[in-house]
């Protein structure tokens, strides 16, 4: 499946996509690249690794492959730290080639530009199939909804669905439970969302919930640890 999208430029110069059908963007208009680094790298993968420096491979599950930005940043992280990452991501609406080839994420930070070719590789790997993408990064991406997905044990969950008012079916307690149930002891779920109902649901699902500073343009975000 595919949906109509329009490339836009966010405040940090990086691209995002606008979906007219639901009047929503894939990332924060205040900075797509900065949002992914802040929410999913800094408070997600990095935070987990600081507590578990000797446990690998790291198993990441992402709800919403989208533009591939989170996956690419995770690959860069894995290669820089030389830590094996097993990455599972789902996306019911894969981007068309004409769209993902225009995205400019690999041009934002010159210090990691040599990892640029991997961005296209991530998009071009087969759907519903596991692949060795680089020395330290294996990925399986499934063209399914969260409801349909078969999940695996995970250490880190990037919950990067569209906002609750745009995609409410992904923020129900039932769907959150499906994701949370995959977490290994000590695992975390991170999301840009800071809704009170989300935090209550995550607490009821057994996570220790933190409200953290949000990325530029957003006051707060949420992280939950599985004890």
N, C-alpha and C positions, 0 to 999 in steps of 0.2 A: 504494500500500500504506500501511497505518497500523498502529501498534502501541499497546497500552494503556500509558498513562503516568499518573503522579500528580504534581501540582505540590507541591514542597516548598520550604521557605525555608532558605537557607544562612546561615552565620554572619555574613555582612556585610549581611544583610537582603534580598538579592536571591534571586529564585527559581531553581530548577533543576527537573529532571524526574527522577523515579524510574521505572525500567522493571522491573516485577516479573518479566517473562519471563527476564531475564538478571541480575536482582539488582544493578543498576548505575544510577548517576546520570549525567546529561549533563555535569555540571560538578562541581568540587570542593565537597564539603560545607562546607569551610572558607571558602567565598566564591566564588560563581559569577562575579560581576562583577569582583572583584579578580583572579581567575585569568585571565580573558580579557584584561584590561588589561595584566597583568604579562607573560604568555606571548606573546600574539599582537600586542598593540599596542607595548609597550615594547621587548621583545626581538625582535620580528618586524618589523612595518611601520616603526616609528620607527628601529630599528637600520639597516635597509636604506636608508632615506631619508637618514640621516646620512652614509652613504657615497656616495649617489647623488642629491644634491640637485637636479641639473639634468636628470635622466632621467625622462621621463614620456611617455605615461601609465604608471602603475605597474600591472603585471598580477599580480593575486593569485589563487591557486587554493586553495580550501578543501576539505578532505576532511571532510565532515560539517556541513551547514548547520544541522541541529539546531534550536535555539531561535531562531536568527537573530541572536544576540548579537554574534558576531564580525563579521558582515556590517554590522550597524547601527553598531558602534563604528568600523568602517573607513569607512563613509559619513560619519559625524560628522568623522572625521579629515580626509577628503578635502575636505569643505566648509570646515572651519576653516583648513586650509593652502592651499586653492584649488589643489589638485593633482589632475588627473584620475586616476581609478582604474577599471580594468576588472576586475571581480570575477566569477570563475567558481567555482561551488560545486555540490557533488553531495550528494544525500540520497535514499536509497531508501525512507525512511519519513517523509514530510512530516507535520507536525503538523496536527491538526484545528483548525478555526477556534475552536472553543470553548476550546481550550487556549491557543493563542498570543495570543488577545485578553486573557487573564488575566495574562500575564507582566508583571512590574513593572520591567523594566530601565530604562525611560524615567523612572522616578521616583527612581532611586538618586542621581543627580547633578543638582542643580538648575541648574548652570551650562550644561548642554546639553539642558535640557528642551525648548527650542524645536525640537529636532530629533525630538521624540517621534513626530509623525505618520508619519515615514519608516519607523518600525519596522513598522507595520501594512502599509505599502506593500510593503516587502520580502517579507512573507509572502503578500501578495495578488497579486503579479505571477505571470504564467503560468509553469508549469513547462515545461522544455525549450524555452525561448524567451528571447531577449535583450531587455532593456528599459533605457531611459534612466530611472533612478530619480530623479536630481537633477542639478543642473548639472554636478557633478564626479564623479558616480558612475553607472557603467553596470554592470548585473549580468545574468548568465545563470545560471540554476539548473536543474540537470538531475536528474530523478527516476531515478537509476541508481546502481548500485554502482560502486566504483572499477574493478573488473574490466571492467565494461561501458562505462565512460565513454570518450568521445573527448576528449582533452585538448589544450590549447593552450600555447604558450610562456608561461612565468611568471617573475616576478621574486621573488615571495614565496609560499611554501607554508605554509598553516596546516594542519598534520597533526593534526586534532582528532577522530580516531576514538575509539571506546570503548577501554578498556585492553586490552593484549595478551591477558590471560587471559580477557577477555570476548568479544573480537572478533579472534581470532588471525589470521584470513584477511587482515586489512588490514595486518598487521605482518610479513608474509613479505617476504623479500628481493625477490621478484618484484614484489610490489605497491609496495614502496618504490621500486624501480627505475623503475617506470612513472611515478611522480610525479617523482622526481629527474631523469629524462630530459627533463622539460619545462623545467627551470631554465635561464634565460639565464646567461651568464657573470656572476659577481658576485651571483647569486641566493642565496636562503637558504631553508631549511626549518626551521620551529620547531615544537616539540611539548612538551606538558607531561611526556611520558614520558621517563624517564631510565634505562631498562633497558640493561644492558651489551650484550646481543645487538643491540639497536637501534643503538647507537653503533658497534659493530663492522661491522654491515651498511652503515651510512651511509659509514663510512670506505672500505670495499671498493667502494662505488659512486662513490668519488672526491671526497667532500665533506671539507672540513676541519671536524672536529667539536669543539664546545665543550660543556662541562658548566657550566651557569650556575645561579645561585641560583633556587630554585623559588618559586612563589607561596606565600602564607600556608598553612601546614599541610603543605607539601611541600618537602623539602630541596633537590632539584635538578630541572632540566629540561634539554632538549637543543636545540642549534642547530647546523646544518650549513651551511657556505658552499661555493658552487661557484666555484672559482678560474677 
